[in-house]
Amino acid sequence: MQILFASSNQGKIAEAKDIFLSSKHQLLSVNDQEILEHLGIIVPKNLNIQESAESFQANALIKVQAFHHFCHLPCIADDSGLLLDAYPNFPGVNSNRWIEGSDFERNVALLKKLENQVNRRAKFQTILCLYAYKNHQALFFSGEVSGQIALKIQGTEGFGYDPIFIPDSYNLSFAQLGVAVKNKISHRVKAWQTLLEFLEKN
């Protein structure tokens, strides 16, 4: 079965495609224009979706419904974010929006915010929404990984807060560990694995 990943984020698309390689289903994205056109599907490559909800689950549903409007395929959307122990629910659903600028600028701003904080504990959380799969309207799958915020930016791989997040049991940031390691332990892969297990059984 072909399923459309409702995201224009190239980092997330690459990560999801890699994780989906072991599945009997084919994960399509906005990058697969040729296949989508062959199926009679035209999804705007830079579809602008207002993620206005106050929870990851509600935002994932907004995204998946927006993409499903353009196609007849089942769709998957994710919403993810960083949560700091020292500042409950922050940055949370606003992880990519709490400050204007690039990933690097957000990392710098977050380090500044935690400058005098002893508690640097944090966790990444992902909610995946599988929409219009067989007889199901919306199904949700979650994953999280705990760790701490580094004292400085470390590493060049990945995206988002990867250069400042050190997962538990490791001394390196996600950006230093690299995609191969991250895709075994991350919040997103945990959510994807739960979703894939569901797909294999249903």
C-alpha positions as CSV (number, residue, x, y, z in Angstrom):
1,M,0.0,0.0,0.0
2,Q,1.1,3.5,-0.7
3,I,1.0,6.1,2.1
4,L,1.7,9.8,1.8
5,F,3.9,11.5,4.4
6,A,2.4,14.9,5.1
7,S,5.5,17.0,5.5
8,S,7.6,19.3,3.4
9,N,10.5,19.2,5.9
10,Q,13.4,17.5,4.1
11,G,15.1,16.3,7.2
12,K,11.9,14.6,8.4
13,I,11.2,13.1,5.0
14,A,14.7,11.6,4.7
15,E,14.5,10.2,8.3
16,A,11.0,8.7,7.7
17,K,12.0,7.2,4.3
18,D,15.0,5.5,5.9
19,I,12.9,4.1,8.8
20,F,10.2,2.9,6.3
21,L,12.6,0.8,4.2
22,S,11.8,-2.3,6.2
23,S,8.0,-1.9,5.6
24,K,5.9,-3.7,3.0
25,H,4.2,-0.4,2.4
26,Q,5.6,2.4,0.2
27,L,6.0,5.8,1.9
28,L,5.6,8.7,-0.6
29,S,6.4,12.4,0.0
30,V,6.1,15.7,-1.9
31,N,9.5,14.8,-3.4
32,D,7.9,11.9,-5.3
33,Q,6.2,14.2,-7.8
34,E,6.4,11.7,-10.7
35,I,4.7,8.9,-8.8
36,L,2.1,11.3,-7.3
37,E,1.3,12.7,-10.8
38,H,1.0,9.2,-12.1
39,L,-1.6,8.5,-9.4
40,G,-3.4,11.7,-10.3
41,I,-2.3,13.5,-7.2
42,I,-1.1,17.1,-7.1
43,V,0.1,18.3,-3.6
44,P,1.7,21.8,-3.5
45,K,5.3,21.2,-2.7
46,N,5.4,24.1,-0.1
47,L,1.9,23.7,1.3
48,N,1.6,26.3,4.1
49,I,-0.3,24.9,7.1
50,Q,-1.1,26.9,10.1
51,E,-0.2,24.7,13.1
52,S,-2.3,26.6,15.6
53,A,-3.2,23.9,18.1
54,E,-1.9,23.6,21.6
55,S,-0.9,19.9,21.5
56,F,1.3,17.8,19.2
57,Q,-1.7,15.5,18.6
58,A,-4.0,18.3,17.4
59,N,-1.3,19.8,15.2
60,A,-0.5,16.4,13.6
61,L,-4.2,16.0,12.8
62,I,-4.4,19.5,11.2
63,K,-1.4,18.6,9.0
64,V,-2.6,15.2,8.0
65,Q,-6.1,16.5,7.1
66,A,-4.6,19.3,5.0
67,F,-2.5,16.9,2.9
68,H,-5.4,14.3,2.7
69,H,-7.5,17.0,1.1
70,F,-5.3,16.7,-2.1
71,C,-5.2,12.9,-2.4
72,H,-7.1,9.6,-1.9
73,L,-4.2,7.9,-0.2
74,P,-3.8,7.2,3.5
75,C,-1.6,9.9,5.1
76,I,0.8,10.2,8.0
77,A,1.7,13.4,9.7
78,D,3.9,14.1,12.7
79,D,4.3,16.9,15.2
80,S,7.3,16.9,17.4
81,G,9.0,19.1,19.8
82,L,11.4,19.7,22.6
83,L,10.2,19.9,26.2
84,L,12.4,21.4,29.0
85,D,12.0,20.3,32.6
86,A,13.0,23.8,33.8
87,Y,10.2,25.4,31.7
88,P,7.2,23.1,31.5
89,N,5.7,22.7,28.0
90,F,8.4,25.0,26.6
91,P,9.1,25.3,23.7
92,G,6.8,22.4,23.0
93,V,4.4,22.9,20.1
94,N,6.3,26.1,19.4
95,S,9.7,24.4,19.1
96,N,10.2,25.8,15.5
97,R,8.4,29.1,16.1
98,W,9.2,30.5,19.6
99,I,11.9,32.7,18.1
100,E,12.3,33.8,14.5
101,G,15.4,32.6,12.6
102,S,17.3,29.5,11.7
103,D,17.8,26.3,13.6
104,F,21.2,27.6,14.6
105,E,19.7,30.8,16.0
106,R,17.1,28.9,17.9
107,N,19.8,26.7,19.4
108,V,21.8,29.8,20.5
109,A,18.7,31.4,22.0
110,L,17.8,28.2,23.9
111,L,21.3,27.9,25.3
112,K,21.1,31.5,26.4
113,K,17.8,30.8,28.1
114,L,19.3,27.9,30.1
115,E,22.5,29.8,30.8
116,N,22.0,30.0,34.6
117,Q,19.8,26.9,34.9
118,V,21.1,23.9,36.9
119,N,18.3,21.7,35.6
120,R,19.1,21.0,31.9
121,R,16.9,17.9,31.7
122,A,14.8,17.7,28.5
123,K,12.9,15.3,26.3
124,F,11.9,15.1,22.6
125,Q,8.3,14.0,21.9
126,T,6.7,12.9,18.6
127,I,3.1,12.2,17.8
128,L,2.3,10.5,14.5
129,C,-1.2,10.6,13.0
130,L,-2.2,7.9,10.5
131,Y,-5.3,9.1,8.7
132,A,-7.8,7.4,6.4
133,Y,-6.1,4.0,6.7
134,K,-8.6,1.3,5.8
135,N,-11.7,2.0,8.0
136,H,-9.8,4.2,10.5
137,Q,-10.3,8.0,10.6
138,A,-7.3,9.0,12.7
139,L,-4.9,6.8,14.7
140,F,-2.1,8.2,16.9
141,F,1.3,6.8,17.8
142,S,3.8,8.4,20.2
143,G,7.5,8.2,21.0
144,E,9.9,10.1,23.3
145,V,13.5,10.2,24.3
146,S,14.9,11.8,27.4
147,G,18.3,13.5,27.8
148,Q,19.8,16.9,28.6
149,I,20.7,20.1,26.9
150,A,24.4,20.5,26.2
151,L,26.4,23.6,27.3
152,K,27.3,24.4,23.7
153,I,26.4,23.5,20.1
154,Q,28.1,20.2,19.2
155,G,28.1,18.4,15.8
156,T,26.9,19.1,12.3
157,E,24.5,16.3,11.4
158,G,20.7,16.2,11.7
159,F,18.5,19.3,12.1
160,G,16.6,21.3,14.7
161,Y,17.9,20.9,18.2
162,D,20.1,17.9,17.4
163,P,23.3,19.8,18.0
164,I,22.4,20.6,21.7
165,F,20.4,17.5,22.8
166,I,22.4,14.7,24.5
167,P,20.2,11.6,24.8
168,D,20.5,9.5,28.0
169,S,23.3,6.9,28.1
170,Y,25.4,8.9,25.6
171,N,28.0,11.7,26.0
172,L,27.4,13.1,22.5
173,S,24.7,15.2,20.9
174,F,22.3,13.8,18.3
175,A,24.3,15.9,15.8
176,Q,27.5,14.2,16.8
177,L,26.1,10.7,17.0
178,G,24.9,11.0,13.4
179,V,21.8,9.7,11.5
180,A,22.7,6.0,11.8
181,V,22.6,6.1,15.6
182,K,19.9,8.7,16.0
183,N,17.6,6.5,13.8
184,K,17.8,3.7,16.3
185,I,17.1,5.7,19.5
186,S,15.2,8.9,18.6
187,H,11.6,9.8,19.7
188,R,10.6,9.9,16.1
189,V,11.9,6.4,15.3
190,K,10.1,5.0,18.4
191,A,6.8,6.5,17.2
192,W,7.4,5.2,13.6
193,Q,8.3,1.7,14.9
194,T,5.0,1.5,16.8
195,L,3.1,2.7,13.7
196,L,5.0,0.2,11.5
197,E,4.1,-2.6,13.9
198,F,0.4,-1.6,13.6
199,L,0.7,-1.6,9.8
200,E,2.3,-5.0,9.6
201,K,-0.6,-6.5,11.7
202,N,-3.5,-4.7,10.1
